Amino acid sequence: MLKSEARKLLSSKRKALTASDCLKLDDLLLIQFQRFDWANKYCIGNFYPMEAHNEPNSLLLAKYLQAIIPGLTMAYPRVQSNEHSMIFFAETETLSENKWGIQEPLPLNKVLPEQMDAILVPLLGFDANGQRVGFGKGFYDRYFEHYPSNGLRIGISYFEPIPNIEDTHQFDVPLTHCITPWNSYEF
């Protein structure tokens, strides 16, 4: 399947989810999330979910991690739209909203790529090889150019993988793992 076809199909499936569906899927995601090995993780990148796009509730997952890992630093991206890049900053209580309506932390405590043990990655879907289908802007792929190769890139998806994305690009960076409501994948 081509990325454009997958993006259209998965966007349609997500838009069809009700608020009740999302709550149930988030609870199932949390169960799978709790089965993941979080040992020796002290700094984790996360994302603020876009409710208008029915994204998984990554903040629920962050609360779980903060409860089991003392002193955990959660970092969130700020988009640098003129450069199509992101910079991660430690979580702040006050947030700002960017031009896409995505919440961002205040730019107070920058977190470098090499400081993060894992990054939770938003996506529409993924394939059996760990290739992601995102929104097509390439922000995460650009960020992963500077992220350590041994760092975990963990996709969070409401849906199981599609068989194969045919038109991957040489700059696409695959996930190392993906967690769905029913399974956890390692690539």
DOGUMI-332961 format. One line per field, with one value per atom (N, C-alpha, C, O): residue in one letter; atom name; x, y, z. Coordinates in Angstrom, 1 decimal, decimal comma. Layout:
! DOGUMI-332961
code = [a  ...]
site = [CA  ...]
px = [X  ...]
py = [Y  ...]
pz = [Z  ...]
This chain:
! DOGUMI-332961
code = [m  m  m  m  l  l  l  l  k  k  k  k  s  s  s  s  e  e  e  e  a  a  a  a  r  r  r  r  k  k  k  k  l  l  l  l  l  l  l  l  s  s  s  s  s  s  s  s  k  k  k  k  r  r  r  r  k  k  k  k  a  a  a  a  l  l  l  l  t  t  t  t  a  a  a  a  s  s  s  s  d  d  d  d  c  c  c  c  l  l  l  l  k  k  k  k  l  l  l  l  d  d  d  d  d  d  d  d  l  l  l  l  l  l  l  l  l  l  l  l  i  i  i  i  q  q  q  q  f  f  f  f  q  q  q  q  r  r  r  r  f  f  f  f  d  d  d  d  w  w  w  w  a  a  a  a  n  n  n  n  k  k  k  k  y  y  y  y  c  c  c  c  i  i  i  i  g  g  g  g  n  n  n  n  f  f  f  f  y  y  y  y  p  p  p  p  m  m  m  m  e  e  e  e  a  a  a  a  h  h  h  h  n  n  n  n  e  e  e  e  p  p  p  p  n  n  n  n  s  s  s  s  l  l  l  l  l  l  l  l  l  l  l  l  a  a  a  a  k  k  k  k  y  y  y  y  l  l  l  l  q  q  q  q  a  a  a  a  i  i  i  i  i  i  i  i  p  p  p  p  g  g  g  g  l  l  l  l  t  t  t  t  m  m  m  m  a  a  a  a  y  y  y  y  p  p  p  p  r  r  r  r  v  v  v  v  q  q  q  q  s  s  s  s  n  n  n  n  e  e  e  e  h  h  h  h  s  s  s  s  m  m  m  m  i  i  i  i  f  f  f  f  f  f  f  f  a  a  a  a  e  e  e  e  t  t  t  t  e  e  e  e  t  t  t  t  l  l  l  l  s  s  s  s  e  e  e  e  n  n  n  n  k  k  k  k  w  w  w  w  g  g  g  g  i  i  i  i  q  q  q  q  e  e  e  e  p  p  p  p  l  l  l  l  p  p  p  p  l  l  l  l  n  n  n  n  k  k  k  k  v  v  v  v  l  l  l  l  p  p  p  p  e  e  e  e  q  q  q  q  m  m  m  m  d  d  d  d  a  a  a  a  i  i  i  i  l  l  l  l  v  v  v  v  p  p  p  p  l  l  l  l  l  l  l  l  g  g  g  g  f  f  f  f  d  d  d  d  a  a  a  a  n  n  n  n  g  g  g  g  q  q  q  q  r  r  r  r  v  v  v  v  g  g  g  g  f  f  f  f  g  g  g  g  k  k  k  k  g  g  g  g  f  f  f  f  y  y  y  y  d  d  d  d  r  r  r  r  y  y  y  y  f  f  f  f  e  e  e  e  h  h  h  h  y  y  y  y  p  p  p  p  s  s  s  s  n  n  n  n  g  g  g  g  l  l  l  l  r  r  r  r  i  i  i  i  g  g  g  g  i  i  i  i  s  s  s  s  y  y  y  y  f  f  f  f  e  e  e  e  p  p  p  p  i  i  i  i  p  p  p  p  n  n  n  n  i  i  i  i  e  e  e  e  d  d  d  d  t  t  t  t  h  h  h  h  q  q  q  q  f  f  f  f  d  d  d  d  v  v  v  v  p  p  p  p  l  l  l  l  t  t  t  t  h  h  h  h  c  c  c  c  i  i  i  i  t  t  t  t  p  p  p  p  w  w  w  w  n  n  n  n  s  s  s  s  y  y  y  y  e  e  e  e  f  f  f  f]
site = [N  CA  C  O  N  CA  C  O  N  CA  C  O  N  CA  C  O  N  CA  C  O  N  CA  C  O  N  CA  C  O  N  CA  C  O  N  CA  C  O  N  CA  C  O  N  CA  C  O  N  CA  C  O  N  CA  C  O  N  CA  C  O  N  CA  C  O  N  CA  C  O  N  CA  C  O  N  CA  C  O  N  CA  C  O  N  CA  C  O  N  CA  C  O  N  CA  C  O  N  CA  C  O  N  CA  C  O  N  CA  C  O  N  CA  C  O  N  CA  C  O  N  CA  C  O  N  CA  C  O  N  CA  C  O  N  CA  C  O  N  CA  C  O  N  CA  C  O  N  CA  C  O  N  CA  C  O  N  CA  C  O  N  CA  C  O  N  CA  C  O  N  CA  C  O  N  CA  C  O  N  CA  C  O  N  CA  C  O  N  CA  C  O  N  CA  C  O  N  CA  C  O  N  CA  C  O  N  CA  C  O  N  CA  C  O  N  CA  C  O  N  CA  C  O  N  CA  C  O  N  CA  C  O  N  CA  C  O  N  CA  C  O  N  CA  C  O  N  CA  C  O  N  CA  C  O  N  CA  C  O  N  CA  C  O  N  CA  C  O  N  CA  C  O  N  CA  C  O  N  CA  C  O  N  CA  C  O  N  CA  C  O  N  CA  C  O  N  CA  C  O  N  CA  C  O  N  CA  C  O  N  CA  C  O  N  CA  C  O  N  CA  C  O  N  CA  C  O  N  CA  C  O  N  CA  C  O  N  CA  C  O  N  CA  C  O  N  CA  C  O  N  CA  C  O  N  CA  C  O  N  CA  C  O  N  CA  C  O  N  CA  C  O  N  CA  C  O  N  CA  C  O  N  CA  C  O  N  CA  C  O  N  CA  C  O  N  CA  C  O  N  CA  C  O  N  CA  C  O  N  CA  C  O  N  CA  C  O  N  CA  C  O  N  CA  C  O  N  CA  C  O  N  CA  C  O  N  CA  C  O  N  CA  C  O  N  CA  C  O  N  CA  C  O  N  CA  C  O  N  CA  C  O  N  CA  C  O  N  CA  C  O  N  CA  C  O  N  CA  C  O  N  CA  C  O  N  CA  C  O  N  CA  C  O  N  CA  C  O  N  CA  C  O  N  CA  C  O  N  CA  C  O  N  CA  C  O  N  CA  C  O  N  CA  C  O  N  CA  C  O  N  CA  C  O  N  CA  C  O  N  CA  C  O  N  CA  C  O  N  CA  C  O  N  CA  C  O  N  CA  C  O  N  CA  C  O  N  CA  C  O  N  CA  C  O  N  CA  C  O  N  CA  C  O  N  CA  C  O  N  CA  C  O  N  CA  C  O  N  CA  C  O  N  CA  C  O  N  CA  C  O  N  CA  C  O  N  CA  C  O  N  CA  C  O  N  CA  C  O  N  CA  C  O  N  CA  C  O  N  CA  C  O  N  CA  C  O  N  CA  C  O  N  CA  C  O  N  CA  C  O  N  CA  C  O  N  CA  C  O  N  CA  C  O  N  CA  C  O  N  CA  C  O  N  CA  C  O  N  CA  C  O  N  CA  C  O  N  CA  C  O  N  CA  C  O  N  CA  C  O  N  CA  C  O  N  CA  C  O  N  CA  C  O  N  CA  C  O  N  CA  C  O  N  CA  C  O  N  CA  C  O  N  CA  C  O  N  CA  C  O  N  CA  C  O  N  CA  C  O  N  CA  C  O  N  CA  C  O  N  CA  C  O  N  CA  C  O  N  CA  C  O  N  CA  C  O  N  CA  C  O  N  CA  C  O  N  CA  C  O  N  CA  C  O  N  CA  C  O  N  CA  C  O  N  CA  C  O  N  CA  C  O  N  CA  C  O  N  CA  C  O  N  CA  C  O  N  CA  C  O]
px = [0,8  0,0  0,9  1,9  0,5  1,2  0,9  -0,2  1,9  1,6  0,4  -0,4  0,2  -1,0  -2,3  -3,2  -2,3  -3,5  -3,7  -4,8  -2,6  -2,7  -3,1  -3,9  -2,6  -2,9  -4,4  -5,1  -4,9  -6,4  -7,2  -8,2  -6,9  -7,6  -7,6  -8,6  -6,4  -6,2  -6,8  -7,4  -6,7  -7,4  -8,9  -9,5  -9,4  -10,9  -11,3  -12,3  -10,5  -10,8  -10,7  -11,6  -9,7  -9,6  -10,8  -11,3  -11,2  -12,3  -13,6  -14,4  -13,7  -14,9  -15,0  -16,1  -14,0  -14,0  -14,8  -14,7  -15,6  -16,3  -15,4  -14,4  -15,9  -15,1  -15,1  -14,1  -16,2  -16,3  -15,3  -14,6  -15,2  -14,2  -12,8  -12,0  -12,5  -11,1  -10,8  -9,7  -11,8  -11,5  -11,2  -10,3  -12,0  -11,8  -10,4  -9,7  -10,1  -8,8  -7,6  -6,6  -7,8  -6,8  -6,5  -5,4  -7,6  -7,5  -6,7  -5,9  -7,0  -6,4  -4,9  -4,0  -4,6  -3,2  -2,5  -1,3  -3,1  -2,4  -2,0  -0,9  -2,9  -2,6  -1,4  -0,4  -1,3  -0,1  1,1  2,2  0,9  2,0  2,6  3,8  1,8  2,3  3,1  3,9  2,9  3,7  5,1  5,9  5,3  6,6  7,7  7,4  8,9  10,0  10,5  11,1  10,2  10,6  11,8  12,1  12,5  13,7  14,8  14,9  15,5  16,6  16,2  17,0  15,0  14,5  14,3  13,5  15,0  15,0  14,5  14,1  14,5  14,0  13,3  13,9  12,0  11,2  10,5  9,9  10,7  10,0  8,5  8,3  7,6  6,2  5,6  6,4  4,3  3,6  2,3  1,7  1,9  0,6  -0,5  -0,3  -1,5  -2,4  -3,3  -3,7  -3,6  -4,5  -5,9  -6,2  -6,7  -8,1  -8,9  -9,7  -8,8  -9,5  -9,2  -10,0  -8,1  -7,7  -7,8  -7,3  -8,5  -8,6  -7,3  -7,2  -6,3  -5,0  -5,1  -5,8  -4,3  -4,2  -3,8  -3,1  -4,3  -4,1  -2,7  -2,6  -1,7  -0,3  -0,1  0,9  -0,9  -0,8  -1,1  -0,6  -2,1  -2,4  -1,2  -0,9  -0,5  0,6  1,8  2,5  1,9  2,9  2,7  3,6  1,4  1,1  1,5  2,0  1,3  1,7  3,2  3,7  3,9  5,4  5,9  6,8  5,3  5,7  5,5  6,1  4,4  4,1  5,1  5,3  5,7  6,5  8,0  8,9  8,4  9,8  10,1  9,8  10,7  11,0  11,9  12,9  11,6  12,5  12,5  13,3  11,5  11,5  11,3  10,5  12,0  11,9  11,0  11,4  9,9  9,1  9,4  9,4  9,7  10,0  9,0  8,5  8,7  7,7  8,3  9,1  7,9  8,4  7,8  6,6  8,6  8,2  8,6  9,7  7,6  7,9  8,5  8,1  9,6  10,2  9,8  10,5  8,6  7,9  8,8  8,7  9,5  10,3  11,4  11,9  11,8  12,9  12,4  13,1  11,1  10,5  11,2  11,5  11,5  12,2  11,5  10,5  12,0  11,5  12,6  13,7  12,3  13,3  12,4  11,3  13,0  12,2  12,6  13,8  11,6  11,8  11,2  10,2  11,7  11,1  9,7  9,3  8,8  7,4  7,2  8,0  6,3  6,0  4,5  3,7  4,1  2,7  1,9  0,8  2,6  1,9  2,3  3,5  1,3  1,5  1,2  0,4  1,7  1,3  0,8  1,1  0,0  -0,5  0,1  0,2  0,6  1,2  0,2  -1,0  0,6  -0,3  -1,2  -2,2  -0,8  -1,6  -2,6  -3,3  -2,6  -3,4  -2,8  -3,6  -1,5  -0,9  -0,3  0,4  -0,5  0,1  1,6  2,1  2,3  3,7  4,2  3,5  5,3  5,8  6,5  6,8  6,6  7,4  8,9  9,3  9,6  11,0  11,9  12,8  11,8  12,6  13,9  15,0  13,6  14,7  14,8  14,1  15,7  15,9  16,4  17,3  15,9  16,4  17,0  16,3  18,2  19,0  18,6  18,2  18,7  18,4  19,1  18,5  20,4  21,1  20,8  21,2  19,9  19,5  18,3  17,9  17,6  16,3  16,6  17,4  16,0  16,1  15,1  15,3  14,0  12,9  12,0  12,0  11,4  10,5  9,2  9,2  8,1  6,8  6,4  6,4  6,0  5,9  4,4  3,8  3,8  2,5  2,5  3,4  1,4  1,3  -0,1  -1,0  -0,4  -1,7  -1,7  -2,7  -0,6  -0,4  1,0  1,9  1,2  2,5  2,4  1,3  3,6  3,5  4,3  4,9  4,3  4,9  6,4  7,0  7,0  8,5  8,8  10,0  7,8  8,1  8,1  8,4  7,7  7,6  6,3  5,3  6,4  5,3  4,5  5,1  3,3  2,5  2,1  1,3  2,7  2,4  1,5  0,7  1,6  0,8  1,5  1,0  2,7  3,4  4,3  4,8  4,6  5,4  6,9  7,8  7,2  8,6  9,3  10,5  8,6  9,2  10,0  11,1  9,3  10,0  11,2  12,2  11,0  12,2  13,4  14,5  13,1  14,2  14,8  16,1  14,0  14,5  15,3  16,4  14,9  15,6  17,0  17,8  17,3  18,6  19,6  20,8  19,2  20,1  19,9  20,6  18,9  18,6  19,5  19,8  20,1  21,0  20,3  19,1  21,1  20,5  20,0  19,2  20,6  20,1  18,9  18,5  18,5  17,3  16,0  15,9  15,1  13,8  12,9  12,7  12,3  11,3  10,0  9,9  9,1  8,0  6,7  6,3  6,1  4,9  3,7  3,7  2,7  1,5  0,4  0,1  -0,3  -1,3  -2,6  -2,6  -3,7  -5,0  -5,2  -6,0  -4,5  -4,7  -3,5  -2,4  -3,8  -2,8  -2,0  -2,6  -0,9  -0,1  -0,8  -1,5  -0,5  -0,9  0,3  1,4  0,1  1,2  2,5  3,6  2,4  3,7  3,4  2,4  4,3  4,2  5,2  6,4  4,8  5,6  6,5  7,6  6,1  6,9  7,7  7,6  8,4  9,3  10,4  10,8  10,8  11,8  13,1  13,1  14,3  15,6  15,7  16,5  15,0  15,1  14,1  14,1  13,2  12,2  13,0  13,7  12,7  13,3  12,3  11,3  12,5  11,5  11,5  12,4  10,4  10,2  11,0  11,4  11,4  12,0  10,9  11,1  9,8  8,6  7,3  7,4  6,2  4,9  4,0  4,0  3,2  2,2  0,8  0,5  0,0  -1,4  -2,3  -1,7  -3,6  -4,4  -4,4  -4,7  -3,9  -3,9  -2,5  -2,4  -1,5  -0,2  0,9  0,7  2,1  3,3  4,3  4,5  4,8  5,7  7,1  7,3  8,1  9,5  10,0  9,8  10,7  11,2  12,7  13,3]
py = [-1,2  0,0  1,2  1,3  2,3  3,5  4,3  4,2  5,2  6,0  6,8  7,0  7,4  8,3  7,5  8,0  6,3  5,4  5,1  5,1  4,7  4,3  5,5  5,4  6,7  7,9  8,2  8,5  8,0  8,3  7,3  7,6  6,0  4,9  5,1  5,0  5,3  5,3  6,6  6,6  7,7  9,0  8,8  9,2  8,1  7,8  6,9  7,2  5,9  5,0  5,8  5,5  6,6  7,4  8,4  8,5  9,0  10,0  9,3  9,9  8,0  7,3  6,9  6,5  7,0  6,6  7,6  8,8  7,1  8,0  8,3  7,6  9,2  9,5  8,2  8,0  7,5  6,3  5,2  4,5  5,1  4,2  4,5  3,6  5,8  6,3  6,0  5,5  6,2  5,8  4,4  4,0  3,5  2,1  1,7  0,9  2,2  1,9  2,4  1,8  3,6  4,1  3,2  3,0  2,7  1,8  0,5  0,0  0,0  -1,2  -0,9  -1,7  0,3  0,7  0,8  0,3  1,3  1,3  0,0  -0,2  -1,0  -2,4  -2,9  -3,5  -2,7  -3,1  -2,3  -2,9  -1,1  -0,2  -0,7  -0,6  -1,2  -1,6  -2,9  -3,2  -3,6  -4,9  -4,6  -5,5  -3,4  -3,0  -2,9  -2,5  -3,2  -3,0  -1,6  -1,1  -0,9  0,5  0,6  1,7  -0,5  -0,4  0,5  0,5  1,2  2,1  3,1  3,5  3,6  4,8  5,9  5,9  7,0  8,1  9,4  10,4  9,4  10,6  10,1  9,3  10,4  9,9  11,1  11,9  11,1  12,0  11,6  10,4  12,5  12,2  13,2  14,1  13,2  14,2  14,5  13,7  15,7  16,1  15,7  16,1  14,9  14,4  15,4  16,4  15,3  16,2  15,6  14,6  16,1  15,5  15,5  14,6  16,6  16,8  15,7  15,4  15,0  13,9  12,6  11,6  12,5  11,2  10,5  9,3  11,3  10,6  9,9  10,3  8,8  8,1  9,1  10,0  8,8  9,7  9,4  8,6  10,0  9,8  10,4  10,0  11,3  11,9  10,8  10,8  10,0  8,9  7,9  7,5  7,7  6,8  7,5  6,8  8,8  9,6  9,5  9,4  9,6  9,5  8,2  8,1  7,1  5,8  5,8  5,3  6,2  6,2  7,0  6,6  8,2  9,0  8,4  8,6  7,5  6,8  5,7  5,3  5,1  3,9  4,2  3,4  5,4  5,7  7,0  8,1  6,9  8,1  9,0  8,6  10,3  11,3  11,3  12,0  10,7  10,6  12,0  12,8  12,3  13,5  13,2  12,3  13,9  13,8  15,0  16,1  14,8  15,9  15,9  14,9  17,1  17,3  18,2  19,1  18,0  18,8  20,2  20,4  21,1  22,4  22,4  22,1  22,7  22,7  24,0  25,0  23,8  24,9  24,9  24,4  25,5  25,3  25,8  25,3  26,9  27,4  26,5  26,6  25,6  24,7  23,2  22,3  23,0  21,7  20,8  19,6  21,3  20,5  20,7  21,4  19,9  20,0  20,1  19,6  20,7  20,7  20,2  20,7  19,3  18,8  19,6  20,0  19,9  20,6  19,8  19,1  19,9  19,2  19,7  20,9  18,9  19,2  20,4  20,6  21,3  22,5  22,5  21,9  23,1  23,2  24,1  23,8  25,2  26,1  25,7  25,4  25,7  25,3  26,4  27,3  26,3  27,2  26,4  25,2  27,0  26,3  26,8  28,0  25,8  26,2  26,4  26,3  26,7  27,1  25,9  26,1  24,7  23,5  23,1  22,1  23,9  23,6  22,6  22,0  22,3  21,3  22,1  23,1  21,5  22,0  21,8  20,8  22,8  22,7  23,2  24,1  22,6  23,1  24,5  24,8  25,2  26,5  26,1  25,1  26,9  26,5  26,9  27,8  26,2  26,5  25,6  26,0  24,3  23,3  22,4  21,4  22,7  21,9  20,5  20,4  19,5  18,1  17,7  17,7  17,4  17,0  15,5  14,7  15,2  13,9  12,8  11,7  13,0  11,9  11,8  10,8  12,7  12,6  11,7  11,2  11,4  10,6  9,2  8,8  8,3  6,9  6,3  5,2  7,0  6,5  7,7  8,8  7,6  8,6  7,9  7,0  8,4  7,9  8,7  10,0  8,0  8,7  8,6  7,6  9,8  9,8  9,3  9,5  8,7  8,2  7,8  7,7  7,7  7,2  5,7  5,1  5,2  3,7  3,3  4,2  2,0  1,5  0,2  -0,4  -0,3  -1,5  -2,6  -2,3  -3,8  -4,9  -4,8  -5,6  -3,8  -3,6  -2,4  -2,0  -1,8  -0,6  0,7  1,7  0,7  2,0  2,7  2,1  4,0  4,7  5,4  5,8  5,6  6,5  7,7  7,5  8,8  10,0  11,0  10,5  12,2  13,2  13,8  14,7  13,3  13,6  14,8  15,3  15,4  16,6  16,2  17,0  15,0  14,6  15,1  15,0  15,7  16,3  15,2  15,4  14,1  13,1  12,4  12,2  12,2  11,7  12,6  12,1  13,9  14,9  14,8  14,9  14,7  14,7  13,4  13,5  12,3  11,0  11,0  10,1  11,9  12,0  12,3  12,0  13,0  13,4  12,6  12,7  11,7  10,8  9,6  9,0  9,2  8,0  6,8  6,5  6,0  4,9  3,8  3,0  3,8  2,8  3,3  2,6  4,5  5,0  4,4  4,1  4,2  3,6  4,6  5,7  4,2  4,9  4,1  3,2  4,5  3,6  4,3  5,3  3,7  4,2  3,8  2,8  4,7  4,5  4,5  5,5  3,4  3,3  2,6  1,6  3,1  2,4  1,2  0,4  1,1  0,1  -0,9  -0,5  -2,1  -3,1  -2,7  -1,9  -3,3  -2,9  -3,3  -4,2  -2,4  -2,8  -3,7  -3,6  -4,5  -5,4  -4,8  -5,1  -3,8  -3,2  -1,8  -1,6  -0,9  0,4  0,3  0,1  0,5  0,3  1,5  1,3  2,7  3,8  4,5  5,7  3,7  4,3  5,1  4,8  6,2  7,1  6,8  6,2  7,1  6,8  7,5  7,0  8,6  9,3  8,9  9,4  8,0  7,5  6,6  5,7  6,9  6,2  5,3  5,8  4,0  3,1  3,1  3,5  2,6  2,5  1,3  0,4  1,3  0,2  -0,7  -1,9  -0,1  -0,8  0,0  1,1  -0,7  -0,1  -0,8  -2,0  0,0  -0,5  -0,2  1,0  -1,2  -1,1  -1,5  -2,1  -1,4  -1,9  -3,4  -3,9  -4,1  -5,6  -6,2  -7,4  -5,5  -6,1  -5,1  -3,9  -5,6  -4,8  -5,4  -6,6  -4,6  -5,1  -4,6  -3,5  -5,4  -5,0  -5,3  -6,3  -4,3  -4,4  -4,5  -4,6]
pz = [0,0  0,0  0,0  0,7  -0,7  -0,8  0,5  1,1  0,9  2,1  2,0  2,9  0,8  0,6  0,8  1,4  0,3  0,5  1,9  2,5  2,6  4,0  4,8  5,8  4,5  5,3  5,2  6,2  4,0  3,7  4,5  5,1  4,4  5,0  6,5  7,2  7,1  8,5  9,1  10,2  8,4  8,8  8,9  9,9  7,9  7,9  9,1  9,7  9,3  10,5  11,8  12,7  11,9  13,2  13,4  14,5  12,3  12,4  12,7  13,3  12,4  12,7  14,1  14,6  14,9  16,3  17,1  16,9  18,0  18,9  20,1  20,3  21,0  22,2  23,1  23,7  23,1  23,9  23,3  24,1  22,0  21,4  21,8  22,2  21,8  22,1  23,6  23,9  24,5  25,9  26,1  26,8  25,4  25,5  25,0  25,6  23,8  23,2  24,0  24,1  24,6  25,5  26,7  27,1  27,3  28,4  28,0  28,7  26,8  26,3  26,0  26,2  25,4  25,2  26,5  26,5  27,5  28,8  29,3  29,9  29,1  29,6  28,8  29,4  27,5  26,7  27,1  27,2  27,4  27,8  29,1  29,3  30,0  31,3  31,2  32,1  30,1  29,9  29,3  29,2  28,8  28,2  29,2  30,4  28,9  29,8  29,9  29,0  31,0  31,2  32,1  32,5  32,3  33,2  32,5  31,3  33,4  32,9  31,9  31,0  32,1  31,3  32,2  33,1  32,0  32,9  32,2  32,9  30,9  30,1  28,9  28,1  28,8  27,7  27,0  27,6  25,7  24,8  24,6  24,5  24,6  24,4  23,5  22,9  23,3  22,4  23,1  23,8  22,9  23,3  22,3  21,1  22,6  21,7  21,1  21,8  19,8  19,2  19,2  18,5  20,1  20,3  19,1  18,8  18,3  17,1  16,1  15,2  16,2  15,3  16,0  15,4  17,1  17,8  18,1  17,9  18,5  18,8  20,1  21,0  20,2  21,5  22,6  22,4  23,8  25,0  25,6  26,5  25,0  25,4  26,8  27,5  27,3  28,6  29,7  30,8  29,4  30,3  30,4  31,5  29,3  29,3  30,1  30,9  30,0  30,7  32,2  33,0  32,6  34,1  34,6  35,8  33,9  34,3  34,5  35,5  33,5  33,6  34,8  35,5  35,0  36,1  37,5  38,5  37,5  38,7  39,0  40,2  38,0  38,2  38,1  38,6  37,6  37,5  38,2  37,8  39,4  40,2  39,5  38,9  39,5  38,9  37,4  36,8  36,8  35,3  34,7  35,2  33,7  32,9  31,7  30,9  31,5  30,3  29,5  30,0  28,2  27,3  26,2  25,7  25,7  24,6  23,6  23,9  22,3  21,2  21,1  21,3  20,6  20,1  18,6  18,3  17,8  16,3  15,9  16,2  15,1  14,5  13,0  12,1  12,7  11,4  10,2  9,1  10,5  9,4  8,9  7,8  9,8  9,5  9,4  9,1  9,6  9,6  10,5  10,2  11,7  12,8  14,1  14,2  15,1  16,4  17,4  17,2  18,6  19,7  20,9  21,1  21,7  22,9  24,1  24,3  24,9  26,2  27,3  27,1  28,5  29,7  29,9  29,6  30,3  30,6  31,5  32,4  31,1  31,9  32,2  31,4  33,3  33,6  32,6  32,3  32,2  31,3  29,9  29,6  29,0  27,6  26,7  27,0  25,5  24,4  23,2  23,2  22,4  21,2  19,9  19,7  19,1  17,8  16,7  17,0  15,5  14,5  14,0  13,3  14,4  14,0  15,2  15,1  16,2  17,4  18,3  19,1  18,2  19,1  20,3  20,2  21,5  22,7  22,7  22,2  23,3  23,4  24,7  25,3  25,3  26,6  26,3  25,2  27,4  27,3  27,1  27,6  26,3  26,0  27,1  27,0  28,2  29,4  29,5  29,6  29,6  29,8  28,6  28,5  27,7  26,5  26,8  27,7  26,1  26,3  25,0  23,9  25,0  23,8  23,4  24,2  22,1  21,7  22,4  22,8  22,7  23,4  24,9  25,5  25,4  26,8  26,9  28,0  25,8  25,9  25,7  24,8  26,5  26,4  25,4  24,9  25,3  24,4  24,0  24,7  22,8  22,3  21,9  21,1  22,5  22,1  20,8  20,9  19,8  18,5  18,0  18,0  17,7  17,2  15,8  15,0  15,4  14,0  13,7  14,6  12,4  12,0  11,9  12,3  11,5  11,5  11,2  11,1  11,0  10,7  9,9  9,8  9,4  8,7  9,5  10,5  9,0  9,7  9,8  10,5  9,1  9,2  10,1  10,2  10,7  11,6  10,9  11,5  9,6  8,9  9,3  9,3  9,6  10,1  9,0  7,9  9,2  8,4  9,3  10,2  9,1  9,9  9,1  8,2  9,4  8,7  7,5  6,8  7,2  6,0  6,0  5,0  7,2  7,2  7,5  7,2  8,0  8,2  9,4  9,5  10,4  11,6  12,4  12,8  12,6  13,4  12,7  13,3  11,4  10,6  10,7  10,8  10,6  10,7  12,1  12,2  13,1  14,5  14,7  15,3  14,1  14,3  13,7  14,0  12,8  12,2  13,3  13,1  14,4  15,4  16,7  17,7  16,7  17,8  17,8  16,7  18,9  18,9  18,3  18,5  17,6  16,9  17,8  17,5  19,1  20,1  20,9  21,8  20,7  21,4  20,9  19,7  21,8  21,4  20,7  21,2  19,6  18,9  18,9  18,1  19,8  20,1  19,6  20,1  18,5  18,0  18,9  19,5  18,9  19,7  18,7  18,1  18,5  17,5  18,0  18,7  17,5  17,8  16,9  17,2  15,8  14,8  14,7  14,9  14,3  14,0  12,7  11,9  12,4  11,3  9,9  9,8  8,9  7,6  7,1  7,6  6,1  5,7  5,3  5,7  4,4  3,8  3,2  2,5  3,6  2,9  1,8  2,0  0,6  -0,6  -1,0  -1,5  -0,6  -1,1  0,1  0,3  0,8  1,9  1,2  0,1  1,9  1,4  2,1  3,2  1,5  2,1  3,5  4,3  3,7  4,9  6,0  7,1  5,6  6,6  7,7  7,3  8,9  10,0  10,6  11,2  10,6  11,1  12,7  13,3  13,2  14,6  15,1  14,4  16,4  17,0  17,6  17,8  18,0  18,7  18,3  17,9  18,5  18,4  19,3  19,4  20,0  21,0  20,5  20,1  20,4  20,0  21,2  22,1  21,1  22,2  22,4  23,5  21,4  21,5  21,5  21,9  21,1  20,9  21,1  21,1  21,3  21,3  20,3  20,3  19,4  18,4  18,6  19,0  18,2  18,2  16,8  16,2  16,2  14,9  14,8  13,8]
